[in-house]
Amino acid sequence: MRVTFLNPPFHPMFSRESRSPCVTKSSTLYWPMFLSYAAGTCEADGNEIQLIDSPAMELDLPATIAGIKKFAPELVICSTSTPSILNDLKVVKAIKEQVGADVPGIKIAIMGTHATAEPLESMEMCPELDFVVIGEADYTCRNLVRHLRGEIARPADIAGLAYRTAEGKVDFQPEGPKIENITELPWVSKVYRKYLYSCYKKYFYGANLNPLIVILTGRGCPNRCSYCVIPQTLNGHKFRMRDPKDVVDELQYIKENFEDLGEVFFEDDTFTANHQHVRDICNLILERGLKITWSCNARADVPLDLLQLMKKAGGREMCVGFESASPEVLENIHKGVKNTDKAIEFTKNARKAGLLVHGCFMVGNPGDTPATLRMTLDYAKKLNPNTAQFYPIMAYPGTEAYKEALESGALKTKDYSQWLDKDGFHRTTIQRGVLTSQALVDFCDKARREFYLRPNYIFRQGIMAIKNPRERYRVFRGFKTLVKHLFRKHGELAPVARQAPTIKM
């Protein structure tokens, strides 16, 4: 069966699989990792696959439609996100009408965080939509294809699928158990190499060495941060780990098949959730003598000896969510790491081990006030990570943060067109007392200026760029892009965005 997996056209630098902003001010463009994992799983089941990443391939809607028509798929599976959902459903409608004219009976499904959180609403908003994949998509997409091939009798027999009944009503089956043995999933890097290699160097992460490849060594996060959308919609809270040998085998493949590789990024919700798993991967890299650079998502609780091992095995940087300086706010969002002194010690240890830190700071959480925002900015300066991002809370449907905001009245609108500003950059639909949505965006702009325009910071980055040619491109590209936004007003809505969208499209 022919199946198209599509990351639909939208904003040219839009990342549906981002954990928060989707559109950054550092020209970041994410790999469509979860979409690619699902594509690889369906291909391994004997199907013919097309994988289109419209933002990375610089395809507008007509060009995207033309590419799908040429392939003539029987099923199209689209990635979605909350800020782009109105656009994504318009793309579904266009595919159904335009491709369907040449391929009668074509079916269309959506997947991703928003699809998982609001499957029935999505079906109701778009009559052209046939299915919604709920939760972890790999096997659900495979089973949907098996149903369309006649191997599974009814969509009602597929866990994690919303569908239309014979009577035209919308129904769904809840997601089943998460995939226990994720080692059996195809290597996502092979999917990238086969289908996305032409735009390999288009993907850019502002804090990382580029070009880069993004993979998983595990899925799920044992932590319960209220705002984090991926564990609460897709991956769950049980950390399921790949066999370390399988991970290092894939690293070897990447090293041999992607030229000019900057680094590999482990996009696990928390790569350091299981310290022994990290040790096993690092030790195996060292045993093989594999020379490869990598970075990861981490928490501020990794001991010095493990940080030193990570560095020795090729570790370069950790992306760490510090979020807030306020113990009350950290408690409210169930961060777990509430002692800022320990976070400061961790950052010092990372520096001692030779690892860089990318710090994430978030405002607009329950308990935030103008005073706690100021504390957080001062905290960021004290931590002094190599790079930092400041962003307002984006309370995604399906998360505890969204439920809290809805119940407390902090959520000012459910209009999905208000998630991005008039220029396509992220804003927030949350207000905390005197901290309006615009005030939160304005603070993040101010924090970015204060953090990045410090003379000692600029000097340190300049020395890094001079001494380390591998860091030079990242520093200059990131700064060039950032400087465009340092004194720019963000967060303002386009006039049409103030009108609530109709439900039927």
Secondary structure as UniProt FT lines:
FT   STRAND          2..7
FT   TURN            12..13
FT   TURN            16..17
FT   HELIX           33..44
FT   TURN            45..46
FT   STRAND          48..53
FT   HELIX           54..57
FT   HELIX           61..71
FT   STRAND          75..80
FT   TURN            82..84
FT   HELIX           85..94
FT   HELIX           95..99
FT   TURN            100..102
FT   TURN            104..105
FT   STRAND          107..112
FT   HELIX           113..117
FT   HELIX           119..125
FT   TURN            127..128
FT   STRAND          131..133
FT   HELIX           138..148
FT   TURN            149..150
FT   HELIX           155..157
FT   TURN            159..160
FT   STRAND          161..164
FT   TURN            166..167
FT   STRAND          170..173
FT   HELIX           182..184
FT   HELIX           188..191
FT   HELIX           192..196
FT   HELIX           197..202
FT   TURN            206..207
FT   STRAND          212..215
FT   STRAND          218..219
FT   TURN            226..227
FT   HELIX           229..230
FT   HELIX           231..235
FT   STRAND          240..241
FT   HELIX           244..257
FT   TURN            259..260
FT   STRAND          263..266
FT   TURN            269..270
FT   HELIX           271..273
FT   HELIX           275..288
FT   STRAND          294..298
FT   TURN            300..301
FT   HELIX           304..312
FT   TURN            313..314
FT   STRAND          315..323
FT   HELIX           327..332
FT   TURN            333..334
FT   HELIX           340..353
FT   STRAND          356..363
FT   TURN            366..367
FT   HELIX           370..383
FT   STRAND          387..392
FT   TURN            397..398
FT   HELIX           400..408
FT   HELIX           416..418
FT   TURN            422..423
FT   TURN            433..434
FT   HELIX           437..452
FT   HELIX           455..467
FT   HELIX           469..483
FT   TURN            484..487
FT   HELIX           495..498
//
